[in-house]
Structure formats: structure tokens, C-alpha cells
Amino acid sequence: CQPAAELIGFRMGELRGLSRWRARYHGIGLDEPLISNATEKAGMLLVQVERFMRVLSSVLQQVCL
């Protein structure tokens, strides 16, 4: 799950870079403020996934003891 969230964050960063090329990509909806907001949300998702993985790891350690 974590690699998928990291990949989403990476791809969102790429889209953010492309959104800065307004003449080429603005017509298809790559608006920089919208992409920046989506990139921020993807980062928040990654933080939540990392927290979940830590909790899951802790629970699994307690169960296996």
C-alpha cells in the first residue's frame, strides 16, 4: 500500500510540473492551483498510510508475542 501512495505522490508532482506549462496543458484542465491542492492531498494520504502501517506493525507484533 505504501509504494502505491508514494507512486501517487510522485505522479502528482509530475502533473504539477506539467501544469506550469500553461500554453500546452491548461486547455485540458491541468490548472496549477488545482494540481497543487491534489498534490497536497496525496502527501496527506501518504502520511496517513505510514501511520496506519506503524499501527498495523505494532498490533501484529503484539499478536505474535
Helices and strands as residue ranges (DSSP letters): H 2-19, H 22-25, G 26-28, H 32-64
